[in-house]
Every structure is written in C-alpha cells, then in structure tokens.
C-alpha cells in the first residue's frame, strides 16, 4: 500500500486527492482540510454576480477511502518520513505532496485591516469564494465598490461587478494594468474595455486610508467605496519546505519535470511550487499539475508536467488572452516576427510574436475567435494559420463544398435545371417541383425557387409584350 | 399504395405506384415529411430493380468460389454446419448479427431464433455502432429510451434547437422542415450543411464534446439560467453532476475544445431564454469511447434548463437507421429481450419465456457487444460461425483490418441480404431476401411511432423474407415449425404479447389499427376498458420512467482519451455521412443518380493542412492511422478546423473510413470510437510518374 500524504486542501490538493482517491493500492491522507470548506476558488467570480448558494461553491467530497485531517501541518520530518500536525498527529508517508498554496500580501493602508490582521468591515478578498458571496450579499444595487489591484483577478472582478450594475473604481499603484502579462497596447485596450462597461480607473494611485464609505488616495479625489475588494498579490507558502531543508526559490518550492522537489519523496504542486516558472500559478495550471502528478504517482511515472502559459480572463465581454512570455512582444529579438493589429475605437488589439509558422507569444483583446483558436495553437504547438489574419477576424465562411449554382441541395437541382424546366413548360413553383423535385427535401430552397420562378415569369411576360421571338440568353447558360 | 421510404429513421411517407412491374414513388403528406422527400427517397425504387440484386442463394464451393445454388442445398448446408458446431463447441460458438434496418418482426424473430433455436447468448446488431450511447444515456436519465419522446412535428414550435453532433440537413433533409422557424445552435467540428443554417455554430475539436457539454452546464448554473424549481421537483443527482461541471468554466473549456467562451455563453443564453427549446444529439456526440457520458452531458444541460418532460420542450436523439428505434426494442441486442427489457431481469425472463413456451432457465444470459462479438472469432472460446442479417459489418464495424482477419477465421459465415454487400461477398452462404416494397411488416420511426411496410411488388427470383429464412433454419435445428411463423401479422401479434409490460409496450397495437392510419407511438399497452389505448406521442409529461418518477442527472467528467489529449494529436480524422449515401452505401452506391453526384470517397481538409502535406484539390492522398490506411481524393475546405479531416463512411475498397478507426469502445454502451482517430496525411505517390 502506497501511503500518500497531501499537505493542503486548496484546489491543487483537492484535485490530487480526487484523482488519487480511487487508485488501487494507494492510501491518501489530506492534512490541513478546513472543516467548513473547501470552497472552489474557480467559482468566486460567478459568486460575485450570480446568486449561488454556498453549497454549490463547495469542492466535492472525496471518495470515502480518502482520509481528511482538519489539523494544520506543523512539520515535515523527512528523516522519519512523517508529517506532524498541530493536534499532535503523526502521519507517516511514502510520498508527500506539498500543496500548501499561497498567502495574501496585505497592503499597508490604515483602516483596511483591524489589529490582529482581520479585514475591516466592508473589506473583502477577491480570492475567497466566501468573500465573493459576502460582497454580493452586502452590496445593494448600484452600490459603489473600489477594487484595489492591477492583476488579472482585479480586472476580472472589476469587470464583473460593473456588468452587474455597480459603480466600480479600479485603483492600482502600477502605471498600467497587468504589466506582467500584457504589453502596453494590450493594457490600454483592456483599460478601454473596462471603461466601456463603466469601470473608473485610477492608475498610479496610492491609497492612504480607508474611511467609512471612501478610499482616500495620496493625490486626487477619494474613491467612493461602500465595499473594498482586494487583489494585491500572494506569496507562496514555503515555510514547511524551508524548515524541512528543501530547495526553495523566489516563486516557490523548486520542482523538476515530475513535480518532484530536491527530495524525490516530496512533490509540490499549485501556488507553493515553482512549476509554472512565474509568480502566479493559475487555477488551470494548479489543476493540471495535480492531474499530472496523479498519473505520475499511479500509472505513468515517466509523465512530465509541461507548463503552457495561457492567461485567460474570465467574464463575458472581456475577451482577453495572453500567451507565452510577454517580453517577446516587445523590441526586436532576432528571428522573431511581429504581427500587430489595433482598433482602439472598438477596443480590439492583437500582437503576435512568431518564429516562422510557430507562435511564441501573443496578446489578444476583444477577439474572441482568435483567442480560442490561438490558445489551441499555442497549447498544441501547431503551426499558425497561413493566413495570419484569418483567426483574428473570424474563420472564413463556408468553403467550396456546396456549389453556388445548386439551389436545392437535397435533390441536387441547379438553377440551370430549373430554368430548363421552366422553358419546357413548368411555369409555377408546384410544376417546377414536380419536374425537378426542387423544394421537396428540407424545403429551405422554397424561397429561392419562388423568386427564380417569379423572375422567369416576369421575363416571359416582358418577352411576350415586347413581342420578341428571340430565345432568351439565359437558356443557353 | 401508402408506403415509407426504406432509408433513414424519419421513415418519410410515400405513395408507391406499380406499373408494369416497375415501382415509382412520390412523397405523401405524412407528418414527418409533409410532402417532402430527399433524393435518396425519390430514387429508392431503383433498388428494387438493381442489376446486382440477389435472386438466388449462393454457396461457396470446394474451390472457394461463390456459386449459384438452391434454397434446400443452401439451408441444409447451414443447418448441418450449425448443428455440428453447437454439438462440438456449445451454442455460444454461433453468433448472430442483426441490423437496424430490419422490420420489428424480423428483429424479434431473429432474437428468438438466437436464444431458442441456437441457444446462443451471442447476438448483437449494427445499432451498437449507431445509437447505443444515446440509448444508454437515455435510460440512465429517464428510465427509458425512446429517440424522440415527442412527435417530430413538435419541433416546429421551437424557438431554439441545440443540435449536438447532428447534421439532419444532410442525413435526413425533410426533418429540416420542422426546424425552419427555430434558431439553431449547431455543435459540429465542421461547417456541415446544418451548421451553415445555424444562428450559432460551435466548432469543438473532435473528442471534446463532453468538455463542451460540461461548460454549457457550468454557464447555465453560474449565470443563473438553471430552472432550480424543476431540478428540485423532477430530478435527482444535480449536486453530483454539478460537482464535476463545476471545474469547467467556459474559458477552461475554450482551452480544451477551441470553442470561444463567449459562444458558449451565447448558446446557453439562447437556449435558456427561448420560449420553447430542445436539445437533440446525433452520432457526432454519441460515437465516442466516452459516448454515453457525452450524451449524459447534454442531457444534464437539458435537465438543468428544465426541458425534458415539459410541454413544447425536450431532449431527443435523432435515430439513424430506418428501424433504429424498433430494432433496439425487440431482442436483437446482446442484453435485451422483447419490449426493451433487460435479459438479466428475472421478471422479464419469466414473462418472455412464458410467451415462448420455455422455462426461464433455458434463456441464455447477456452476450457480447457487436465489436466484441466480431472480435471473439479470434478467441479460443469465441464464435466459429456468424449469421448476418441486414448488415454490412465489413465496412460498418470499427477497425476493419481486424474485422477482416476475424471473419476469415470463421468456419461458417452466412449473410442474408438483398444486395451483394462487402460482407456477403466474403460469405460461405448468401441467402437472398426481400426488401421494403416486397414484404409486409412494421417499422418504428425516430419518434417511436409504429408504421406499416407493405408488399407492392413480388420479390425477384427466389428471394425469400428473412422470416421464412429463420423459419427454415429453425426447423433444421429441430424446432417446432409453429414457433417460427412466417406470416408477418402473426409474428407481430406474438411480438406485441412478448412486449407487454415492458418499457416498449406494443401489446395494444395490431395491423388493423395501423392499417387504419392510427398514429400509434409506444408505449401502447393493451387497454383494459372499452376503448383501446391511444398510444403515447409525448412521454414524461407527468413523470419519468424511474420508480420515483424523477429524472437522473448523471455525474460525468471529461478527461483526455486514447485519441485526444489536451495537447495532442495534431491531426484527427472524423467520420460521417453525406447526403447522397446511406449507411455503408451498399444500397445507395447502386442508385445511378446518387452515385453520379457522389461517386467516390474523399477526404475533406483545410488548405493549410493540405499545403503542409503537399496535397492539392482533387489529388489522391493517403491517410494513415495506427490501424490502417485509406486512399482518397482530397477536397479542400476553408471551413473545417485545422486539426481535423473528415471522411465519409459510405465507401468500400481502399476508401473504407473504418480502415483507420481502432478497437476502442465505450465501456457503458459498447459504441465504438468513430469520430476521433489520430492520422497523418500525404500525397499518394503515383507509380512510374516522373517529373517532366
């Protein structure tokens, strides 16, 4: 029996337990499970805008074979291969997985946090589904909300709240939005998109105090804020790993392609691990790491985790996709071509970095089909379309499968055949149908046939009135 | 004489006229087609007079050549061989392979023949390749599977219809008459004829339909479109299904499927806000190794929106074959007895055994699904003889290379058919049978309505009805002749009795009522009072067929399958149908008008894919998979996905699409994976051709 202890029960730890829970010869223990949760952070955004009861936000319960321990892990004893919990529990392992997540960086703004670190009344965290339910319940229609942050969750929640009809101000200290993911053009396009749905923006602003109903900035007017939503970044929880003497870098516990730390019996996934190579581990990436590790620990030890950076904003109308390293979108790197498109009036923007027919990086704003298609191209590593503009402006319309001149596809009747039948005496739609079977299949060509018939009748009448005995040209066509 | 088209499950009404031994056809005002008919229907009489029509039995001689024979010799040979094999290896050494084009009477008698005369458990049919996934999912959700639990004509009132992997504009054109007023949401990786008429076309990467269905359910829940009152009153299992769909937010689904998140939202918004809405699935959603889960995904969506069992809304599956519906109800399926009852259900066994005059213990248990049945020819304890009725598994079964190998191991292959199909050409004994306008019988169309088929012309040569063939073989196996009647109405009456009390209850239906043009949809039990039961055009309005009357959400999830990972493969082949052809084309390829406009197989591919492969329009190409290769003409198509090529299933020889497909089947329904097959493509090298 292979004993796996998972430390942490956020989205990564939960997904791993879910996948391992039904594996044979594996006994899974999850340490650090909270009694009331866990809630699915993937649903926070939905909870901001739709009335979702808390039980729909819960991550599903595990197979009964998975043991969950509510107590927090306090130590990882690698020598004896045991995890110690604060309640004095000892959990021996063959493999241990760190899924300890990350903690928030608290902004140093008076009035936001109470003594002891609890958020003040009216202050919520965008990464907590409970808080998202809380803020939705607390806000009345049209209430003023301030969102503090410049990262993806800040942009998403500002957008969602504005679409829901709240008066939203997005406050950030950075000069522009999502500078870690977007080039300046894309940032500007996102800002315009937000403005269009009514999000006011205060870039480069420094909050100095939260008072009742307003966020005071160092310069300029205070921002009305019946609620303040925080999205000011996180840091990986690596204390346990550091104490246990594992290698830890800036962005988390160092892992190899098998998501293995410097100790082969210790793995790390999700926000506490440096698998993504970037500061932020998206939910998608956390989930995929968990799924890959489940395979590595059961059926396919040779599997490797390959990180594909796709930043995809959630929310109807945001249509924002960032692929690959943003640095490649700037400047002149040898061998890198750029394709760019900007449509400020309609808040659309695209910049692609290509090497031959390979996509290296891209920023896309407001181009929904292109976002979907180029994400697939990036993920699959397949060549970009030969017509580089095709994905940007939608896929070409129907191809040559259906011939233009066939009016009735079901019975393969061409316009020529109908004209011939008309000439041979089928002078109304019913007679044309009887002669050619046109319109008798799905019936969708009935209008076309009626129009053609009417035109032929008109031609005939005019021919007759002009007393012409010259056969009409079209018959020869 | 009123008749019905011999092809698809729509069973369009026609009027058949016989003049000087030649039949001609015109459409009638029957509700499903309302005077419409596609070109297959118009030209169907040509089949009755086909030059290659089988007119007498053929038997393979000592030199291995099929030669003309007579009925007694042919039947004696089959009877002798079957007796020998059963005596030496037991009854399971004989397999029976039926078809979804057989009449209800034939399907019923075939099942009875297998279980009673042969005593074998090994019977299954080509419907396993067709709608088995929808049948499994339908039963799981509603407690009962009827393709459309409402009349086709109800669709005309719909505001929005979502078609998942269905292409009726091409496969059953007259159905589109009922969809003319609706806004269509079409899910198809290619710009099909149906997609071309869609208000919204979602184009998922093949093999990811389930992820898309999960995404649509996610949107329905998180954007407040769910009918929570309906969910609470009429369903169970929502929480478990949601626990899976929860993780599939639209942008995550976009990454896997390639369908823009905005389009997913739009699809749900359209369907949910329509005054009347339907979700319909077709083979594109069903023919996958996760086919029944995929259908369940779409049924879950329909349930969340409160569609099934509410007037003017619903979920349905567009059945494919002519008697695809009836064919799965009367006992030619490996796990079923007449009346659509499980062969493992003791009560069903007792009731059917009583009608058949045997003890329940004498009934064999469940057999093998169609793919395994064919494969078993290579097993130690597998089949050694196979009797094929109205089917062409050489082309229609997946993994053709393996099928050929398995069939060649058989001691005896018997094919009853009216045309020399690719399977008949490999047979040891070929028995010529009657077809649609030459026989009496009933068919059940896609809306569960039972229809009459009538004899207008005498069969050519010495061709006999399948009922007669089964009768003669049963007698040779020592059965009481009276147990295997050849008179279709008599068989129907027995079928009706055997179905009594089952989900597909036909006991209140008889030929008189059908001949009086009554619109009888099953279930139609024998009435107890004065007036006969009127049939059930609309099901589930009061309750679903589970004991508690509630529909079930089924908890399903998408994960990468053998064919499709999240990243791989770069190119997949997907198979499907075209307007001109039906099934494996055995019938339609022989009709002049149809073969002229669609004479040969082809592969449809994006110009970018063609350019990389060095292939141009109309050039011969070689498509290779792990399992085999196909040679076909290239058709370039800007509208197809760049990771997908399309091949029609209707052609034989080196163009058979199933030369590419593999052995994977859906564990719950046994339906094969026909829609996702990783391939590579190159130009065909022309021998002796030099550049000059």
Interface residues (C-beta under 8 A of the other chain):
Chain A: X15 X40 X42 X43 X46 X49 X50 X51 X52 X55 X56 X59 X60 X284 X287 X288 X291 X306 X308 X310 X312 X313 X314 X316 X317 X319 X368 X369 X371 X372 X373 X375 X376 X379 X380 X381 X382 X383 X385 X386 X395 X396 X397 X398 X399 X400 X401 X402 X409 X410 X411 X412 X437 X440 X441 X442 X443 X444
Chain B: X27 X35 X36 X37 X38 X39 X42 X168 X169 X173 X174 X175 X176 X177 X180 X191 X193 X196 X197 X203 X205 X221 X222 X223 X224 X239 X240 X242 X243 X244 X246 X247 X249 X250 X251 X252 X254 X255 X258 X259 X260 X261 X262 X263 X265 X559 X566 X567 X568 X570 X579 X580 X593 X597 X604 X607 X608 X611 X612 X635 X636 X637 X638 X639 X640 X642 X643
